[in-house]
């Protein structure tokens, strides 16, 4: 398991929305009508207390206009390079979050373009980040995932005063209920630390996440009809 000090520049960990991988290549364009038909009911279901972050890792720059037309307000990008390209075209159309693994050398880009980083997980990134952030906690202990150990949280909170909450990714599973223990642990950890914001839940298990107190869910395939 990577330590707090050495996670900052590795690209080997799984991204925060890898579950949406199957539609990356050679698929149809995103339709504003399709996104709207999915987004509006989910927004109504979750209510104003939960922010829907549309994960755009596998959305082409050309398709972002459809998201804006559909009423999407907040987008989350995984790669700093893609963030720059997409923000250059649609910067004013959305509020921008960074939801991918944060490399310390990319912190400058994230600082300039985003209002929130969901994935603070290293000492080096903490020393370069200037925007509000969520600490990514690896509650499953999976080596393939980024995020700090729960035992390292207090140390990281001492390094960065801009922490607003926590984020986690449970193990992949076909059963959304299997994610519940991880979401509950994150909520309890946030309560102990006085951190209200919780980014947890993706297309598969966002309902369970909201039930356990998520204030942000990161949705991809369920919005795009893929």
The 8 nearest C-alpha neighbors of each residue, nearest first, counted from 0:
[[1, 142, 2, 140, 141, 148, 143, 147],
 [2, 0, 6, 5, 3, 142, 147, 145],
 [3, 1, 4, 5, 6, 0, 147, 121],
 [2, 4, 121, 5, 122, 6, 147, 1],
 [3, 5, 122, 2, 121, 6, 123, 7],
 [4, 6, 2, 7, 3, 1, 121, 8],
 [7, 5, 121, 1, 9, 8, 4, 3],
 [6, 8, 102, 121, 103, 5, 123, 124],
 [9, 7, 102, 6, 103, 10, 104, 5],
 [8, 10, 11, 6, 7, 102, 12, 5],
 [11, 9, 12, 8, 100, 102, 13, 7],
 [10, 12, 9, 13, 143, 144, 145, 14],
 [13, 11, 144, 143, 145, 10, 14, 9],
 [12, 14, 144, 143, 15, 17, 11, 145],
 [15, 13, 99, 17, 16, 100, 12, 77],
 [14, 16, 99, 17, 98, 13, 168, 100],
 [17, 15, 18, 14, 19, 54, 201, 217],
 [16, 18, 19, 20, 14, 15, 13, 21],
 [19, 17, 16, 20, 171, 21, 201, 15],
 [18, 20, 17, 21, 220, 16, 219, 22],
 [19, 21, 17, 18, 22, 23, 57, 16],
 [22, 20, 23, 19, 18, 24, 225, 17],
 [23, 21, 20, 24, 26, 225, 19, 57],
 [22, 24, 57, 20, 21, 25, 26, 19],
 [25, 23, 26, 22, 21, 57, 20, 27],
 [26, 24, 27, 23, 22, 28, 21, 57],
 [25, 27, 24, 22, 28, 23, 225, 29],
 [26, 28, 29, 25, 30, 225, 22, 24],
 [29, 27, 30, 62, 26, 59, 58, 61],
 [28, 30, 62, 223, 27, 31, 65, 34],
 [29, 31, 33, 32, 65, 34, 28, 223],
 [30, 32, 65, 69, 34, 33, 66, 68],
 [33, 31, 35, 30, 34, 36, 69, 65],
 [34, 32, 30, 36, 35, 31, 223, 37],
 [33, 35, 222, 31, 37, 223, 32, 36],
 [36, 34, 69, 38, 32, 37, 33, 39],
 [35, 37, 33, 34, 38, 32, 39, 40],
 [38, 36, 34, 222, 35, 39, 40, 33],
 [37, 39, 35, 41, 40, 34, 36, 42],
 [38, 40, 42, 41, 35, 37, 36, 43],
 [41, 39, 43, 42, 38, 37, 44, 36],
 [42, 40, 44, 38, 43, 39, 45, 37],
 [41, 43, 39, 45, 40, 44, 46, 38],
 [44, 42, 40, 46, 41, 45, 39, 47],
 [43, 45, 41, 42, 46, 40, 39, 206],
 [46, 44, 42, 43, 49, 41, 47, 209],
 [45, 47, 43, 48, 44, 42, 49, 41],
 [48, 46, 49, 45, 50, 42, 43, 44],
 [49, 47, 46, 214, 50, 45, 215, 213],
 [48, 50, 214, 215, 47, 45, 46, 51],
 [51, 49, 215, 214, 52, 216, 48, 47],
 [52, 50, 216, 215, 53, 217, 49, 73],
 [51, 53, 217, 73, 74, 75, 216, 54],
 [52, 54, 74, 218, 75, 219, 217, 55],
 [55, 53, 75, 219, 218, 217, 56, 74],
 [56, 54, 58, 57, 76, 75, 53, 74],
 [55, 57, 76, 77, 58, 54, 78, 75],
 [56, 58, 23, 55, 59, 22, 20, 54],
 [59, 57, 55, 56, 62, 60, 63, 29],
 [58, 60, 62, 61, 57, 63, 55, 56],
 [59, 61, 62, 63, 85, 58, 84, 88],
 [60, 62, 59, 63, 64, 58, 65, 28],
 [63, 61, 59, 64, 60, 65, 29, 58],
 [64, 62, 66, 65, 60, 61, 67, 59],
 [63, 65, 67, 66, 62, 68, 61, 89],
 [64, 66, 31, 68, 63, 67, 62, 30],
 [67, 65, 69, 63, 64, 68, 71, 31],
 [66, 68, 64, 70, 71, 69, 65, 92],
 [67, 69, 65, 66, 70, 31, 64, 71],
 [70, 68, 35, 31, 66, 67, 71, 34],
 [69, 71, 67, 68, 72, 66, 35, 38],
 [72, 70, 67, 66, 69, 73, 53, 93],
 [71, 73, 93, 70, 94, 74, 67, 92],
 [74, 72, 94, 52, 93, 95, 71, 53],
 [75, 73, 53, 52, 95, 54, 96, 94],
 [74, 76, 96, 54, 97, 98, 52, 53],
 [75, 77, 97, 55, 56, 98, 82, 78],
 [99, 78, 76, 98, 56, 97, 79, 75],
 [79, 77, 81, 80, 76, 82, 99, 56],
 [78, 80, 82, 81, 83, 105, 108, 77],
 [79, 81, 83, 82, 78, 84, 108, 85],
 [82, 80, 84, 78, 83, 79, 85, 76],
 [83, 81, 79, 85, 80, 84, 86, 76],
 [82, 84, 86, 80, 81, 85, 87, 79],
 [85, 83, 81, 87, 82, 86, 80, 88],
 [86, 84, 82, 87, 88, 60, 83, 81],
 [85, 87, 90, 89, 83, 88, 84, 82],
 [86, 88, 84, 85, 90, 89, 83, 82],
 [89, 87, 86, 85, 90, 84, 60, 91],
 [90, 88, 86, 92, 91, 87, 85, 93],
 [89, 91, 86, 92, 87, 88, 93, 85],
 [90, 92, 89, 93, 94, 86, 88, 87],
 [91, 93, 89, 90, 67, 94, 72, 64],
 [94, 92, 72, 73, 91, 95, 90, 74],
 [93, 95, 73, 72, 74, 96, 114, 92],
 [96, 94, 113, 74, 73, 114, 93, 75],
 [97, 95, 75, 115, 113, 116, 114, 74],
 [96, 98, 116, 76, 75, 99, 77, 117],
 [99, 97, 117, 77, 75, 76, 118, 96],
 [77, 100, 98, 14, 15, 97, 101, 78],
 [99, 101, 14, 118, 102, 145, 98, 77],
 [102, 100, 99, 118, 103, 119, 7, 105],
 [101, 103, 8, 7, 105, 104, 100, 124],
 [102, 104, 124, 106, 105, 7, 123, 8],
 [103, 105, 102, 106, 107, 8, 124, 127],
 [106, 104, 103, 102, 107, 108, 79, 109],
 [105, 107, 109, 103, 108, 104, 128, 110],
 [108, 106, 110, 109, 105, 111, 104, 128],
 [109, 107, 111, 110, 106, 105, 112, 79],
 [108, 110, 106, 112, 111, 107, 113, 105],
 [111, 109, 107, 108, 130, 112, 113, 106],
 [110, 112, 108, 109, 113, 107, 114, 106],
 [113, 111, 109, 110, 108, 95, 114, 86],
 [114, 112, 95, 96, 109, 115, 110, 111],
 [113, 115, 96, 95, 130, 131, 94, 112],
 [116, 114, 96, 131, 132, 113, 130, 117],
 [115, 117, 132, 97, 118, 96, 133, 98],
 [118, 116, 133, 98, 132, 97, 166, 119],
 [119, 117, 135, 134, 116, 98, 133, 100],
 [118, 120, 134, 135, 133, 121, 117, 132],
 [119, 121, 146, 147, 135, 134, 118, 6],
 [122, 120, 3, 7, 124, 6, 123, 4],
 [121, 123, 125, 4, 124, 3, 126, 155],
 [122, 124, 126, 125, 121, 103, 7, 127],
 [125, 123, 103, 127, 126, 121, 122, 128],
 [126, 124, 122, 128, 123, 127, 159, 121],
 [125, 127, 123, 124, 128, 122, 159, 158],
 [128, 126, 124, 125, 106, 129, 103, 123],
 [127, 129, 125, 106, 124, 126, 130, 110],
 [128, 130, 110, 127, 131, 161, 125, 126],
 [129, 131, 110, 128, 115, 132, 114, 161],
 [132, 130, 161, 115, 162, 163, 116, 129],
 [133, 131, 116, 162, 115, 117, 163, 161],
 [132, 134, 117, 164, 165, 162, 163, 118],
 [135, 133, 119, 165, 118, 120, 166, 136],
 [134, 136, 166, 146, 118, 167, 120, 119],
 [137, 135, 146, 147, 167, 138, 148, 166],
 [136, 138, 146, 147, 139, 148, 140, 167],
 [137, 139, 140, 136, 181, 148, 149, 167],
 [138, 140, 141, 137, 169, 170, 181, 168],
 [139, 141, 138, 137, 142, 0, 148, 144],
 [142, 140, 143, 139, 144, 137, 0, 170],
 [141, 143, 0, 144, 140, 145, 12, 1],
 [144, 142, 12, 141, 13, 145, 11, 0],
 [145, 143, 12, 13, 142, 141, 146, 137],
 [144, 146, 12, 13, 137, 100, 143, 147],
 [147, 145, 136, 137, 135, 120, 144, 148],
 [146, 148, 136, 137, 120, 3, 151, 135],
 [147, 149, 150, 151, 137, 136, 146, 138],
 [148, 150, 152, 151, 136, 147, 138, 137],
 [149, 151, 148, 152, 153, 147, 154, 136],
 [152, 150, 148, 149, 154, 153, 147, 155],
 [153, 151, 155, 154, 149, 150, 156, 148],
 [152, 154, 156, 155, 151, 157, 150, 149],
 [155, 153, 157, 152, 156, 151, 158, 150],
 [156, 154, 158, 152, 157, 153, 159, 151],
 [157, 155, 153, 158, 159, 154, 152, 160],
 [156, 158, 154, 155, 159, 153, 160, 152],
 [159, 157, 155, 156, 125, 154, 160, 122],
 [160, 158, 156, 161, 125, 157, 155, 162],
 [159, 161, 162, 156, 158, 157, 131, 163],
 [160, 162, 131, 159, 132, 163, 130, 129],
 [161, 163, 132, 133, 160, 164, 131, 159],
 [164, 162, 133, 132, 194, 196, 161, 131],
 [163, 165, 196, 133, 194, 197, 195, 162],
 [164, 166, 133, 134, 197, 135, 198, 196],
 [167, 165, 135, 198, 197, 199, 134, 133],
 [166, 168, 136, 135, 199, 137, 169, 198],
 [167, 169, 170, 15, 199, 137, 166, 200],
 [170, 168, 178, 181, 139, 167, 171, 138],
 [171, 169, 172, 139, 168, 178, 141, 177],
 [172, 170, 169, 173, 18, 178, 168, 174],
 [173, 171, 174, 170, 177, 175, 178, 169],
 [172, 174, 175, 171, 203, 177, 176, 204],
 [173, 175, 172, 176, 177, 178, 204, 203],
 [176, 174, 204, 177, 178, 203, 173, 207],
 [177, 175, 178, 179, 174, 207, 204, 180],
 [176, 178, 175, 174, 179, 180, 172, 173],
 [179, 177, 176, 181, 175, 180, 169, 182],
 [178, 180, 182, 176, 181, 177, 183, 207],
 [181, 179, 183, 182, 178, 184, 177, 176],
 [182, 180, 184, 183, 179, 178, 169, 185],
 [183, 181, 185, 179, 184, 180, 208, 211],
 [182, 184, 180, 186, 181, 185, 211, 179],
 [185, 183, 181, 187, 182, 186, 188, 180],
 [184, 186, 188, 182, 183, 187, 189, 181],
 [187, 185, 189, 183, 188, 184, 190, 182],
 [186, 188, 190, 184, 189, 185, 183, 191],
 [189, 187, 185, 191, 186, 190, 184, 192],
 [190, 188, 194, 186, 192, 187, 191, 193],
 [189, 191, 187, 193, 188, 192, 194, 186],
 [190, 192, 188, 189, 193, 187, 194, 186],
 [191, 193, 189, 190, 194, 188, 153, 187],
 [192, 194, 190, 191, 189, 195, 164, 188],
 [195, 193, 189, 164, 192, 163, 196, 190],
 [194, 196, 164, 189, 193, 197, 190, 163],
 [195, 197, 164, 214, 194, 163, 165, 198],
 [196, 198, 213, 165, 214, 164, 166, 199],
 [199, 197, 215, 166, 216, 213, 214, 165],
 [200, 198, 216, 167, 166, 213, 208, 197],
 [199, 201, 205, 208, 216, 204, 217, 202],
 [202, 200, 217, 218, 205, 203, 204, 216],
 [203, 201, 218, 221, 205, 204, 219, 220],
 [202, 204, 201, 205, 175, 200, 221, 173],
 [203, 205, 175, 200, 207, 206, 201, 202],
 [204, 206, 200, 208, 201, 207, 202, 209],
 [207, 205, 209, 208, 204, 210, 200, 45],
 [206, 208, 210, 205, 209, 204, 179, 211],
 [209, 207, 205, 200, 211, 206, 210, 213],
 [210, 208, 213, 212, 206, 211, 207, 205],
 [209, 211, 207, 208, 212, 206, 213, 205],
 [212, 210, 208, 209, 183, 213, 182, 207],
 [211, 213, 209, 210, 214, 208, 186, 197],
 [214, 212, 209, 197, 208, 215, 199, 198],
 [213, 215, 49, 197, 196, 50, 198, 48],
 [216, 214, 198, 50, 49, 213, 51, 197],
 [215, 217, 200, 51, 199, 198, 201, 52],
 [218, 216, 52, 201, 54, 53, 200, 51],
 [219, 217, 202, 201, 53, 54, 52, 216],
 [218, 220, 54, 221, 222, 53, 202, 19],
 [221, 219, 223, 225, 222, 19, 224, 202],
 [222, 220, 202, 219, 223, 224, 218, 225],
 [223, 221, 34, 37, 220, 219, 224, 38],
 [222, 224, 220, 34, 225, 221, 29, 33],
 [225, 223, 221, 222, 220, 33, 34, 37],
 [224, 220, 223, 22, 221, 222, 21, 219]]
